Amino acid sequence: MVTTSRIAPGPDHRGDPLCITRAAVVTLDGRKRVTGWSPRAEKLLGYHANEMIGQPIGRLSARAEGANEDWLGPQWDGGTPGHTVLRHRSGHFLRTATSLYQLPARVAGTAFLLLLADAQEHAEWQLRQAMLHGLAAESPVALTIYGPDLRVAWANAAARRELPGEFTQYLGRSESELYPGSQVLSAEHPPSVTQLMSEVLATGRTVVDLRYRGRTLADPDREHVWSLSYYRLRDAAGQTLGVCEESVDVTDLYRAQHRLALLNEAAVLIGSTLDLGRTVEEFAEVLVPEVADFIAVDLLGAVLDGREPDVRSADRTGDMRRAVHRSVREDLPEVVVPQGCTVGYAEGSPQWQCLASGHPVLNDVLTLSSPWLVGDAERSSRMRELGIHSHMVVPLRARGVTMGVATLMRWRNPESFMPEDLLLVEELAARAAVCIDNARRFTREHHSALMLQRSLLPHDLPAHTAVEAAYRYLPADTEVGVGGDWFDVLPLACARVGLVVGDVVGHGLRAAATMGRLRTAVHTLADLDLPPDELLAHLDDLVQRLAEEAETAHPFAAEGVVGATCLYGVYDSVTRRATFASAGHPPPVLAHRNKPVESCDVPTGPPLGVGGMPFESAEIDIPDDCVLALYTDGLIMASDRDADTGLARLSFALAHPERPLEEITGTMERILLSDHPADDVAFLVARPRPLPADCVASWELAFEPETAGRARSLASERLAQWRLEDLTFSVELIVSELVTNAIRHARNPVSLRLIRTENRLICAVSDGSSTSPHMRRARLGEEGGRGLFLVAQFAARWGTRHTADGKTIWAEMPAPAAETALPPAGATPESSAPGPPRQSTGT
């Protein structure tokens, strides 16, 4: 039994469905008969007041039809809410929340006050009350209410934990006073939370999950990150009361996301190239300033040199070199050892321990009195000056081998390295170590590939009397540095030169190896002095054999594909003509001084390796003061993959052939090639250097035994004119033997030619027979058989080359420099002996 003072509505009952201002009110007499029935009771149960006045309240019970029992027994007395099911006037049952109060005794006697409400509505109100209590006292979400003036008006228990001392001292303060130096992390919102709350207050727009970074008054040494949400508060009349702030500390989540983002960034950035130095720099760029204020990466010397590191590297700290260092400051105040220099760490230092054990060392709080620092005065002094307070060393390990260590330090960031920081750096170091090892391996393989390239391609084009040449070689596989294109300038007999350009199918080392075999074959076949069409026929047979071998070894792989194209030509500086043959290769281009650039008309045969088709050759007149260009199709196809455009640009690049050849090749590279051509490119630019007419002497000889004596006399006279008398004996002997052999064993016609170059004298005897002589050793009793043996003894080299009308046997001897310069180009020869027409020589 309670007093009436409990009935009055108070703050704790605001909104309660059983509050007397909201509930259905029924008054009862001592026998529980209705003496009063409120309009809300009529609305709740459907009965009118005149129907219920004087009736026992028990008749509303749903326990029995027409029951008059007293269902409001002693258990309901005292105002404790209970629940019962009542019958509505319409006949359905209604579950209600009930509260009974006994009124103070008056003149009328005992009386009761019964409050009724819908049970579901009452339960919902209780849940709301529990929720409000939880938000205020139990919720981990910090709630702060700012008034219309945007100053603190109220905060729940979670928000008060971030504010030391009594909360009353913070009432009326602004957000910037509670969290000084904090900043909004989203560029989409105003930089100040106060400005943001002003917008929410003015517009009513809700802000959700705003990231906010700063320090609290309760924990000023550690940076926190919060997720903030804001919404406007209004009363029932629509009057603005302020702004509510919901705050959740997401520091750990933010750092985890940041670490994940850093790992993703590292996966993209570290190892973007196969350059060892750049890979180490990328590792340092990821960690500074995101994780550390300074990093130094030291690698074993073997790793930096591209060699395999020694597994037993525990005591090899003296062999480490500084690969890279990076700081938050450009002046690098932490650096003790310059980049590239040897780094020495004392025994017992974290670096020594890390290298010896392969495990990281974390000094979250660095002690400058540590023994390893006491013995290193320079490092300890530098750390003390900067205030370095946290330190970690992480190994760089790949394939079970430690290749170096990374040292990280903090001095500007006040927070020490945490175990989660160590885990992050270890993960990044593991990724970087694999990339560093790949770069090291590539460095080694790259050096090997470059050695292969140098062995396969000509180191320098040989200086030759017949031509002046320049070239460019640009492989598509720039990482390996080799490809399948090749070129050559081959010295041939009788002041001639072989020019060759070829292209092997594919790129890289496999194509380069095939190219090396073909280049060697071309050298061998050129030494046999074969015509260009015959040389390509033999080369075609070789490619077919290589393709069969490759297909047998790799029947279903790309390694089984072998093919190539080739252009081979021979330029004769005496006749000023060139003979070319093509195996599926673009024809040469001839650049004239006084007329447009022209493409030579050379029949294009099938590519090498096809077989079954003959090759044809074509003779081309090579005028003086022109430039001849041989190239692979990668040169012209690099121009937007269009051959016509490429040829037009090539013609433009070859204009003005009087320029130096290096300038011409540089222009071709600049105009026709991109930075990274899609195909291998090789091109050769040659300026023919025809011999002056007075450097060649030719005679037609009679087919009779006395001809050998006349040939000796003609040769002796010409040597005197050229002031080469010292060679008279050797030349007379060689001429005599070659002419005698031609008269005895060959057919008419027989001719003799002497060719004078800068440092060679060439004797050539031609006849109408295609039978090649061979050298043999005569027996003691034989009178003949020693001619070619004598020729071989007196000549530097000799040989036979077949022509369309027979053969030519030639012998070459070193010639001393003449006392006077050779006659100028186009000078009239002193001898009246027949020779080639006079023509001007090239520059």
Disulfide bonds with the S-S distance in Angstrom:
none
